[in-house]
Amino acid sequence: MSKWLAVLDAWRAKCEPGQWPERRLTMLERAQVATATATSKEFITRVMDRVAANEPLGPKKRGGAHNFKMTPEVVDFVADLYAHNIEMEIWQYQAALYHLGIYVSTGTLSHCLRHTLQLTPQKPTEVRTGKYEDDNLIYCAEYVQAVANVPRERLRFLDEMGSDSRNTGRKKIRWPRGFEAHVGTPGPKGEHLTTTGITCLRADKPALIYDVHGGGHTAQYHQDWMVYVAEGGGFDPGDCLIVDNWSGHVNDVGKQTEAFLTDHFGVTTVALPKYMPQLNPIELVWASVKMWMRRFPRGKLDEHCFALASSLNCVDHDLIDRLYSHRGY
């Protein structure tokens, strides 16, 4: 704060009585004040702009993503929601704001409740209870037993990956549960692409059969692609396709796809236990692909597509074999 006050005093000294703060320093005077106060001309301009706008001097507090969309009206609305129901979880606040056309990330809402309003939101318990409940632990043992009886080269793992033209991670804003994710709309981080992949160890087939399309991934699109892969020779009788618990895999459309693969191609579908992605080696494939993508420029859609295709084509059988071993298969 001392340098702000030093610039302020030097600025007053350059002005005649009654001229401060209306009189701004010339470029020459700014250079002189900058030399005398060990600052810069840009800093002196910032001080004058703050005084003209009647803003406080000193460094501004940095909130980063926590300030996203959190206007005073939104903060008051969140406080009213908390007052009416203190048992609400973060995603329920997101859903309420979603109906007003306000899309706020989980971290922003958490910071607003805990720090701005000094409140304690209800902690989500779904993941913890769902992962370690008795039924899921029993199914985990059944899954290990079922997979142990399948030859290693018959194990096929399926998963989806999202990426966009500005980074290789998820979009910053996660949509509330129960609402369709509008990832098809270009967001602040670029055009979103979804990649679906199936791994394979056998040399007669690609190490990674994949599909790339714009926007989100729906159950119907997934079913159409699975039929396309199966009819194109992507599976052999006796293959075991392992999927996660995404709704497109376990809902009615997913069950239809599972029955189609079993009846027409002899492919068995097995679902992973809930909340255990560490059992899926293809997650490590996506991590490798995103690592390779960082070596390419991705500011434009065509650059992003080139980086994605080049990285996906680098996946070979040796990598799949090592990742299977790393996950214990």
N, C-alpha and C positions, 0 to 999 in steps of 0.2 A: 504493500500500500504506500510505502514511502516514496517510490518513484512517481506514483500518480500525483501525490501532493507536491513533489518537487517540480513537476511539469506545470502544475496549476500555479505555483508561486512565480515561476519564471514567466509564464504567460501574463499574469497580472503586472509584472514589472515592465513588460513591453508595451502596456496599454496606458493611455492617458487617463486621468480621473474621469469616471463616468462612461468610459468606452467598453470596459469589461462587463459581461462576457460577449457583447455583440461583435466586437472587433476580433476577427480571426487573424492569426499570424500569417505572414507571407511565407513563401517558400524559403527565402533567405533566413527569415527569423526562425522558422522551424528547424533549419539546419543548425543555427546557433544554439537554440535551446536543446536540441538533441545532443550536441557536443557537451554542453554544460551539465546535462543531467544524465549522461551516459545511456541515452535511450535511442530511439530512431524517429525519423520524420513521420513514419506510418503510425507509430505509437502516439505521437503528439496529435496527429489528426484524429485518432480514436478518442483521445481525451476531449478535444474540442467538440466532437460529435456527441459524446455522452453529455457534456454540459448543455449543449444546444437542445438536446432531446429531454433534458431534465431527468436523466438516468443516473443511478448511483455509480460512483467510481469504484474501481477494483475489478479483479477477475470475475467473470460470470460463472455461476455454478454450472457444472457440466452434468447433464442428466442422461445424455445419449438417447438410447432407445426408450428409456423410462418416460420421456416427455412426449412420446408419440401419441397424438390425438387426445391427450389428457388435459383438456381445457378445464377451467374452473367449473363450468356447467356439468361436464362429465364426472368430475370428482364429486360434486354434490350429489349427482344421481347415484353413483356407487355408494356413497355414504347412506343415502336413503334406503338402498337395497339391503345394506348390512343391518340397518336399524330394524327393518321389517322381518328379516330372517337371518340370524347370525349363523345358521347351519349351512348357508350356501357355499358351494365350492367355486373355485376359480372359473371352471368352464361354464357354470351357471351365470356368473356375471357376464362372461363373453356372450352367451346366448341372449341375455337381456339387451346388451348393447348392440348385438347384431340386428335385432328387430328395429333399432333406431338408425341403422345404416352406419354404425361405428364399428370398425374392426380393430380390436386391440389385442396385442400379444399377451401370453400368459405372464411373462416377466414384467410387462408394464403394469398389468393389473395387480400383481403381487406387490410391486414396489409402491403403487398408489395406496393399497390397503395398509401395508406394514409400516411405511415410512411417512407418506404424506398425511394419512389419516390416523396413524398410530393404532391400527386395529389388527386383530389376529384372524385371518380367514380360516375356514374349515379346511383341514388338510385332506386331500383325496386319499381314499383308502382302497379304491378298486384294485389298483395294481398289486398292492401288498397282499391283500386278502385273496385276490384271484390267483396270484402266483403260488402261494404257499398253502392254499386250502387243500383239504384232504383229497378231494376228487381230482384236482390237477396233479398232485403228487402221485396218486395211484396211476393216472393216465401216463405220467412221465415214465413210470416203471414199465407199463405196458408198451409204450413207444420204444423204449430201449430194447425190450425183448423182441418186438416185431421187426425192428430194423436189423437186429443181430442175426436173424435168420435169412436175410437177403444178401446175395452176393454183392460185393463191393461195387463191381462194375455195373450193377443194375440200379444203383441208387441215383436218382435224378432229383435235384433240388430246384425249386421254382421260387422266384421272388420278383418284386418290382423295385425300381430305383427312380427317384426324381432328380432332375438337374435343370439348371437354367443358364442363360447366356452370361450372367454376371458372377456366378459362383457355382460350386458343385455340391452344395448342401441343400437342406430343406428350405422352403420359403420361410421367411421370418415369422409370418403370422400363421398360426395354426387355427383352423376353423373349428368352432365349437362342435361337440358331439351332437349328432342328430341333424346336421345341416350339410348340404352338398358343398364340397370344396370347389370354389370357382378358380381352380388353378389354370383353366384355359385362357383366362384373361391376363395379358401381359402386366406384370406387377412392377414394383420399383426395382426389382433385381433382374428383370429381363424376361424373355420368352421361356415358358416352362415346357420341358419335355419329359415324358415318362418312358422308361425302358423296362421291358419285361424279359427275363432270361431264364433258361433252363440249362443246368450243367450236365455234362456227360464225360465219362472216363474212357469210353471205347473209342478207339482210333478211327473206326469207320464212320463216325459222326462228328460234327463240330464240337469242340470243347464247350462252347456256349452258343446255344440257339437263342437269338434275341429278336425283339421287335421294338421299334422306337416310333412314338407318335406324339403329337402335341396335345397338351391339356392333361386332364385327369384320366384315371383308369376305372372303367365301369365293369360290372359283372358281365354284362352282355358282350362287351368288347373282348373281355378275357375269354369267354366261352367261344366266340367266333375264332379267336386266334388259336386256341387249343385245338379246335377241330381242324384248322388249317395245318398246324404242325403235325397232328396225328395222320391226316390224310396225305401229307407230304413225306411220310416216312421218318418222322422225327422220333418215333417210339418203336420199340420191339416188344413182343410178348414177354412177359415176365419182369418188365421194368416196374420200379416202385417210385412213384412221383411223390415227393414230400413237399407240402405246402404249409404256409402259416395259417393263422386264424383270421385272416382278412374276411370280411363279410362276403366278398365275391367268391370265396372258396368254400364257405360253409353254409351259405343260404340256399334257397331252392334252385337258383341257377347253377350254383356250384355243385349241388348234388346231381343235377342233370348232366353236367359235364363229367363228373366222376363216373356216373353210370354209363355214359357213352364210351369213355375210355376203357372201362372194364369189359363191356359187352362186345365191342368191336375190335379192340386192339390188345386186350389182355393186360392192361396197365392198372396196377393197384395204386390208389391214392391214400396217403397217410398224412394226417394233420399233426403238426408239431404241438407240443404242450403250450399252454398259454404263457405269454410273456417270457419266452425263452429263445430269443433270436440267436443266442450263442450256439445253439445246436444246428444252425443252418450255415453251412460253409459258403453259400453264395453271398452272404453278407460281407465276407472278406473279399470276394470277387469285386463287389461294388466299391469297397474301400480302395482296392488297387486301381480300379478304373478311374475313380475320382482323383487319386494321386497322380495318375498319368495325365489326366485332363488339365491339371494345373500348369503343365508345361506349355500349353497352347494359349494363344489369345482367344477370348470368348466374348468379346464385347458385342458382336453381331450374331444374328441367328445362323448365318452360313458358317461363320467361324466356330460357333458352338457345335453345330452338326458335324463339322470336320473333326473337331477335337474328340467328340463322343465316339464317332465311328472309328477313328484311328485307335482310340484306347480300347474299345470293345474288341477290335480285331487282334489286339495283343494278347488276349486271353488264350492260352494253349493248354493242352492236356497235362503238361508237366505242372503248371500252376494249379490246376484243378486237383491233381493227385496230392500235391503238397498241402493244399487247404483241407482236403478230406482228412488227411492224416493229422493235421493240426487240430481238427475238431473231433478226433477220435473215431473216425469211420475207416 
